[in-house]
Amino acid sequence: YGGDPRQQQQQQQQYGGRQQGGAYYQEPPQERQPQPSERPARAPKRQEPLLPDADIRKVDDYQEQLYEDVMDHKVTGAKRILAVCTDATSLELLAEHDTLLGVLSRELKENSKRSFELSVAIVCTFLCFSHFSQFHAVLQQHQCGNVIMRVFEYESERSQVRKQDMDRRKMRFQELGDSATAEDKKLLAKDEKKYRLQLNRQSKLMHVALMSLLNLAEEISIEKKMVNRGMAKLLTQVLDRAHEELVLTALTFMKKLSVFEDNKEQMSTPETLSRLVQLARHDNPRIALAALQVLYNFSFDQALRSSLIESGIVKLLVDLLRIPHFRHIVLRLLYHFSMDDKCKSLMAFHPDGMTMLLQLVVHFPQPRVGTDLVALVVNLSTHPRAAEVMVGSGLFPQVMLRVLKTRDPLLCKLIRHCSMHRGVLEQMIEVLQGESVRMSKWMHEFVRMAPGCVDNPDLLAEVLGILVNVTLDDIPWGELCEAGLIDLLTRLLVPGFSEDDIVLECVMLVGNLGLMLESAQYVASSRLPSLLQQVLVEKRDDEEIVVQLLFTFQCLLTFEEVREIVLSETQLAPCVMRFARSNSPAVLDQATKTLQRVADLMGEGGQEWAEQIKAFRFEQHNSEWFSYLAREMSGGVGMSPGGYGYYDEAASGGEEEEFAFRWAGGGAADAADLAERDWGNKDVDSFMHTARHMSIS
């Protein structure tokens, strides 16, 4: 092939090979060496089984091993028995064994401090039996629960001793300060590592022991025995462990015990409450949920609620409200805390939480909002700031629409509470009348909805309560009366037709109508004035209704057109005078105000009741003088002059005793004349005479 060497070199570079034997060939690629990270991993060592092989037919042999002096033989025998117990079908046969459980109980009692593995194996055996209630009796027969409790008490005490010893070592190291050597640091690190290993090892034993005790505590008598031995305090001591399963079991046990007042007082120390709040933030959702459940049981106590609020739990609950898994228990906790005004105020400063609650209300899948949720928002709505946040959240119109659609009485109560606050009411009216909402006729819808709620008194009371709270000047009461409000009130105020709560709301609503001229005319032209008088007689023993009825009559006297009809169609004056003698301060005060109003209006018109009202008021304002006079004339028995008061029927059926009052020898005077005289500067004996013989001792 002889040719130009330079040409051969170019061809060699072009084909990427080298010349050998006059021919060009491409050199095979070199085999890539595997990187260290790509080398095949070593096969893992085969893990030895936790428990040795066992056969139920050799249980007697395994029991014999428990009598050996060598501890390893005891441990092996206990583990083999445990291996048999892992099969649930074998438990019944083992429970019927004559001596097996007794031997295990004795070995745990005598050798639990000598061998950790033996203790774990025997306690785990008892745990297998405790999962089934039918074996609890046989466990108690052989004192198994007692020895497990001994193990748990001993390990708890040893844990406290180790912790105190470790704290002393740390404090001694801190006292050295800068003079601490590297050897001191190394020794402290070694002690801490040893302490952590011991703690982790001990937590495993305490976990299985506590699970066994929890299962046995299904019977209340066994639970009481555990509580008497200090179980409540022992549970609080393990809450700071790093072993999650142990902490979870302890929280479950605490939830069970905390339903009793005495147990709750033992466990609810400030340190425990603080630790529970921390556990409610735990990354493990099961631990966080269990901690919340314990806090829920504690929250029934008002003093503990105050302590928990101080610990900042409200902010935590608002954050957890976003997690569906915790929502149910969080709503219950917030409901308990919403009983305190301080919590309501704190919730008001978390607008996100308030908005989230309304979102849950609006999007609730069932027609009736869940009890926990709606009870919480109803409680919060009683706080002015919280109600303001709700109305301004942008979701309030949707809440109103849901009420009109589903007719949920509890959700209607939310609107009623919001309307109680004057400033919030104005904001609510403005929001509902906005161009984006266009719900200016919402009150008309309530009036139209009310007649259909007669069979649902809870909803009817809330609807009427909302109308009562709306006391703004620009409310179209005339349109509402034409829409059926007067007919509704006339129907509901028929004596004996409605419950007392409905009657009270109706009376208050009539009072609102009486303060507006356009609506007061509708009231005057209806049967409502006479119905109110009948209700006043029927409900004379109900102080709240009587006071409100008297005030409503006072409101109906505001306008002249209505006043004449009310005074002519009712016996208002004598009714009011009867209630002006009431022993109730509230009724007496309101009756006096109403009577004053009636007297002022009837005095100029020459009505027949004017003089009688004037005489009654004189007697009322000079009650001490009349009492003195009555005692002197009736032999010391306190009564009004003549033995009975004005417009009262005489009990004896006789004629009214005639009195002639003379002014220092002057002529007889009537009630009007008496009212104008100055009694304060006169001696009663100098002018008091009677037509009948008096004997003054």
PyMOL commands that set and color helices and strands:
alter all, ss='L'
color gray80, all
select helices_A, chain A and resi 5-15+36-38+56-65+71-85+88-95+100-111+116-130+133-141+144-179+182-216+220-228+231-237+244-257+261-267+270-279+285-298+302-310+313-320+324-337+341-348+351-362+371-380+384-391+396-406+409-420+422-432+442-453+457-469+477-492+500-514+517-524+528-538+543-556+560-569+572-579+585-603+609-621+623-633+641-643+671-675+684-687
alter helices_A, ss='H'
color red, helices_A
select strands_A, chain A and resi 17-20+23-26
alter strands_A, ss='S'
color yellow, strands_A
deselect
rebuild
show_as cartoon
